[in-house]
Amino acid sequence: MSTLSTHRFRIFHLGAAISLVALIILCVAWELALAPLRPGGSWMVLKVIPLLFPLRGVLKRDVYTMQWSSMLILLYFTEGIVRATSDRVATSITLGWIEVALSCVYFLCAVLYLAPYKKAAKEIARQAIHKASQ
């Protein structure tokens, strides 16, 4: 792998890790202090728990974790869209759009980080099929 490819690879991992941590912080702050559904905080803060499961794997660059968490993050994208377009409180609307943005950054970085692995897996499968057909 070239130096440029390695640098881009690290950038995608860093983007995914930072956006995941930022999304965790955003969700906790949103539901406890910034714009909770109920004054004083709400049980909606528990929505952050699923984001904690992939955190270690993402930080360790685990390919499998990056794959399944890229699907998990779509739930937060959906929640962000719903809250940004249906809430009446301006702060909550803004936080919803930030959640959408962080979810998009994570998803794109994870997919771009995983692209070389997917390409290599396809090549291995192609070689195995070719070898088996001989």
N, C-alpha and C positions, 0 to 999 in steps of 0.2 A: 504494500500500500504506500502510495506516495505521501510526502510530508503534507501537501495540500489536502489530500483526502483524509489523513489522520486529523488534521486541524479541523476540517469541516465535521468530521465524525465527533470530535470532542465538543464542538459548538452545539451540535444537535442534542447530545447528551446533557450538556449544561443547560440548554434551553428547556428541556423536558424537566430536569430536576428542579430548576428555579421556579418554573411555572407551577409545578406540583406543590412545592412548599408554599409559594405565594397563594395558591388556591386554598390550601389548608388554613393559612393565616386569615385570609379573607373570609372564609366561611365561619370561623370561630368569632372573629371580630364583628361580622355582620349580625349574627344571631345573638350575641351577648351584649353588644354595646352600640354599634353604629345605627342599625335599623331593625331591631328585633320585632317579630310579629306581635309580641306582648311586651309591655313595659317591664324592664328589669331582666329581660332575656327570655328565651324560649327553648323548648325541647328540640327545636329545629337544629340546634347546634350539633345534635347527634348525627346529622348528615355528613359530618366530617369523618366519621369512623371508617367508612369504606375507603377513603383516600389514604388512611394510615396503613392499610394492608400492603399496597404496592410500594410505599415509600422506601423501605430498606432495599428492595430489589432494584428499584430505579436508581438509587444512589450507588448501588454496586454494579450497575450496568447489566443486569440480568435480562437476557433477550426474552425469555418466556414471560417475565413480569411486564416488560415493556409492551409485549403483544397484547396481553389480556387487559392491561390497564388503559391501553389506547381505546378499548371498547367501553370500559367503565367510565372514562372521562366524558363520554357522550351523554351520560345521564346528567352531568353537571352543566354541560352545554345546554341541554334541554331545559333544565331548571332555570338557568340564567335567562334564556329566551322568554320563558313563561313569566318569570318575575319582572323582567325588564319591560314586558309589554302589558302586564296586567296589574301590577302594583300601582298604588296611587301616591305613595310617598316618593318624593324626588330622590332622596338618598338611596332608597331601595332600588329604584329604577337604575340609577347610576351603578350601584353595586352589581345589579343583574348584568349590565353590559360589561362590566369588568370581569365577572365570572365567565361570560361568553368568550371574551378575549383570551383570558388565561387558559380556558379549555381548548380553544383553537390553537394557541401556541403549543400547548402540551401535545395535542394530537398530531400536529404537523411535525414537530421535533421528533416525536416517537416514531412516526412513520418514516421520516427521512433517516433517522438513526438505524432503523431496522432494514432499510432497503438493501444494503450490501449483504446482509444475512439471508434475505429472501432470494436474492440473485444467486448466491452461493448454493443455497438449498435446491433451487431449480436446476442448477448445473449438475449437482450430485445426483439428483433424480434422473436427469436426462442421461447421464453416464450409466447409471444402474439399468435403465430401460434398454439402452443400447447394448450393454454387456449381456443382459438377459436374453435379448433377441438374437444373439449370435449363436 
